[in-house]
Structure formats: C-alpha cells, structure tokens
Amino acid sequence: MEASAIEPKDMLDKTQLELPFGLQNLGNTGYMNSTLQCLRVIPEMQESLNRFTSGSSVADKLTTSLRDLYNNLNQATESVVPLHFLQLFRSVFPQFAQNTADGFMQQDAEECWTQIISILKQANIPIPSQHSSDGEKVSSSTEESFIDHYMTGEFTSTLKCLEAPEEGEIVIKENFTKLNCHISILVNYVQHGIMMGLDEKIEKNSPTLRRMAIYDKTTRISRLPSYLTVQFVRFFWKSDRRVKSKILRKVKFPMELDATDFCTDELKNKILPLKNRLQELEKERKGSKESTQFAVNNNVQDTVTDSKNNEIVEEIKKLIDPELNKDIGANVSGLYELCAVLTHIGRSAESGNYIGWVRKENSEDWIQYDDDKVSIVSQEDILKLDGGGDWHIAYMLLYRSKKIA
C-alpha cells in the first residue's frame, strides 16, 4: 500500500482542529512515544496517576515522571520533550539504552508497553474515584490497584491428559494484561488469531503416568477488564540474520469487538442478557435513524424521547449481573470499542518506525501521533492498518468497554 493511501486532514491549523501536541523523538524513541500516546487515551489512568502518592522506589519515581509528562502534554502549547521520563526509563530498563556507533537503537514497542504496565502495577497506582448509582462521588481505597482492576483479566485453563483419560482434569487460574493474536496462513481476522492461542496441546509431567505426557489445554476468559489489550504476534526470531523478522500477513480487526466467544460458560451466562439487549437496541437505533432524521423536533417529542431513554437506562441497569456490577473495572457486557492502535512500518522490530493512532473524543475521527507530527485521519484510514504490505501495520490494539447507557 502506498503512503498516500492515508491522507491526514492537515489543511486546517491545530487551533481549528483542536489537536493535541506530540512528543519529540530523542533518537529512535518512536517506540516509546507511540506507546505513551496510546495509553494516554485512558482517562481513568490519568486520574489514577494524579491520585498517586510517590514513594522512594524506582517504580514510584518512574510513575511520578509519567504523571508529570502526561500533565505537561495536557497543558502543552507546543510539542513536549520526554527527556526526564526517557532517562529514568532507560535507567530502570537498560535494554532500552542499547546503542551503536550511529546512536541509540530502535526498540520493540510491545516490550516498552509491557514494562510501563508492569511499573504502574508495581507502583500500585490507585483506582479512580467511584460514583454511586445516583451520581454521587464516593471515596475509593488508594490500596486498590488500577492496573489490577481496569487492565487485568483472568484466564481459567483446563488441562486434560490425552494419554491417561482417567486422570482428573486440572483447573488453573492466572491473570493476563494482554491477549495474543497468533498469525498463520489460516488467520484472516483478529478473533480467529486470539482463539488459536486459547486452545493448545502442551507437554507436562503426569502424576498418573509418572512421566511427561501430552495434555489438551483449553483456556477461556473468566474476567474481562474495562481495557483490553491485543498484541499481534508479528515478530519471530530469525537466527540466520539475528533479528526479529516480521509477518506482513493481512489480519482484519473490528472497530467493535464482541469478546463473548473467548469467555468461560459461567462468564457468558452473566454477560449475555445485557449484551443481547444492547445489540438489539443498537439495531433499533440504526433502523430508526433514517425515519427520524426528517422529523420535526418539538418540546413534546423531546419529552417523550427523554422519558423513553430513561426507561431504557433503567432496563439496562437491571440486566447487569450483580457480581460483575460490584467488580470495579470489569467489563459487564463483553462488548468493546477500539480506542487506540499502535503500528509498525518496517521489516524488523528493531528498525522502521512506530506510530500511535488514538480515537478522538466524541468523534469518529482519529489522531495520528508520529512523534511531534500530529494530524487527523478518518476511521476508514484506521481499518487500512490491517497489514498485507510494507505500510503501517497494526501491532497493538487497545479496546475499551462499550458504554452501556
């Protein structure tokens, strides 16, 4: 695909488009800049960072630097130099300080993303203030972790020995902060790539046979977080060239993701009533758009509409599973919408360029962050980032829970 396939709407100045400012590249730091811009789309994270009380640990210092950097970006009148955060980041994770005679090396954005999430978890940034059903703000404990509540899901895996059917099933629960989309010749959609990674055969010691044996491992999600990260497993180690080479295959991803198929039966039963009703309402809204767009608005009609909307909101609230409703930061419907994409252009993880693409608030337009070069692109442009050539290809996706009312 040619670079001209995506045409930024840059004919208007930043004031007219209300564009934010970007981060300056400090020598192959596109991997970090794109990661920071994608994670910045999470308002709850910024609120949590602002509630964070720093200590003396390296995790606390790096978290404080991230908070200050985001606050600087939010108040910026020009592009921001992320020097302090970069220096701290490289001191904590020396692998990102690798250099050659030409300067600092390009790094893998996924590794940067994972380390930032890990640091925020270690620093235990608190969950944002909660609101009661009547809209009143209620206090929340600073001991509860934002990452654990809003960005961490739970896997439930069942292991069954194929060589000893009489052996009892083993059930394992473990946490995750991202889903992997495995890519093969059979994978054309991100949903298929995710499912491929949830069913696998493994070898482990069998207590019945007292030797290594083959097991079927079936994994499903037993908790969905508010923010779901998906990584395309596009890079593999090529030993002859000693580089992480890239799989260019086209893999389509949706603007709206239904995660129900990835879930345990128990979780499905909790989310399906709400999910099905939300999808019905969405179809009704789409069907009524054309019939109502020419209708005359008057006070009576507005009152009826408001009354109907209030009824629907109350109906939806009753469909939320009580246990999920108490689980702060959990997704209660299984439905997500795409809010950020991190792309890579190039043939290996340590070369090329990384760019962040973030959904504009209350708009179908998106913001493209190519370091300090910021522009507006359309939703159609985002869907062109699915691969198949030497153009920008989606590497990381960030989905957020779809609003239910």
Beta strands, then each sheet from edge to edge (+ up, - down):
strand 1: 99-100
strand 2: 103-104
strand 3: 130-131
strand 4: 137-138
strand 5: 153-161
strand 6: 170-176
strand 7: 179-181
strand 8: 199-206
strand 9: 211-223
strand 10: 227-232
strand 11: 235-238
strand 12: 243-246
strand 13: 256-258
strand 14: 335-345
strand 15: 353-359
strand 16: 366-370
strand 17: 373-377
strand 18: 393-401
sheet 1: 1+ 2-
sheet 2: 3+ 4-
sheet 3: 6+ 5- 9+ 8-
sheet 4: 7+ 10+ 18- 14+ 13-
sheet 5: 7+ 10+ 18- 14+ 15- 16+ 17-
sheet 6: 11+ 12-
end
